[in-house]
């Protein structure tokens, strides 16, 4: 996520504690979901589905925050 905008993400992470916290949570969930799908992390289907939903919500919120920051910088 945001692979091509690393500088902007780092700037936003240092300026916005909510973005930083949410970004870190998304990264944590991404790793856990990947591990669960590979069978490295034993987890039940309900928990995995909940984690995927939370990860998607975090991504949506991060994207919204990122786009809002870009629009503010453009003005």
N, C-alpha and C positions, 0 to 999 in steps of 0.2 A: 504494500500500500504506500502510495506517494513515492515510489522508487525514483522517479525523475525529478522530484522536488525536495531533495534532502536538505538543501540550504534553507528553504522556506520553512520546512518542518522543524528544523533545529531552532530557527528564530522564533517560531511560534511556541515551541516547547519551553524555551527560556522565558518568554514573555507572558505565557498563559498557563498557570498551574493546573487548571481544569483540563486543558488540551493535553498537557504532559501526562497527567494521571490517567486520562482516558486512553491515550496512545499506549502507555505501558500496559494497561489492562487488556487492550486489544491484542498486543503482542503476546502477553501471557496466555490468553485464551486461544490464540492462533496455534501456539506451540502445543497446548494441551489437546486441542481438537486433532491436530496432525498426529500426535502420539497415540491418541485413542483410535484414530482411523487405521493406523499402522499396526495396532495391537500391542503397542509398547505400554500403553496406559490402560489397564483394565477399568472399564467404566460402563455403566448400564446405558441403554438407549435413551431413557428419559433424561438423564443427566447430560448426555452428549447433545441431545436436541436443545436443551436449555442453554448449554454453553454456546451452541451455534447461533441461537437467537440473540443472546447477549452480545456475541461477537459482531453480528450483523448490525445490531442497534448501535454499538460503539462505532463501527465503521461509518454508518450513516451520520451520526452526530459529528464525528471527526471531519468527514467530508463537508458537512454544512459549515462547521467552524472554519475550516481551511478556505472554503470559497468565500465566506464572509470576510475573512482577513484579506484575501486577494482583492475583493471589490473595494474594501476600505483603502487599501494601498493604492489603487488605481485612481482614486478621487483626490 
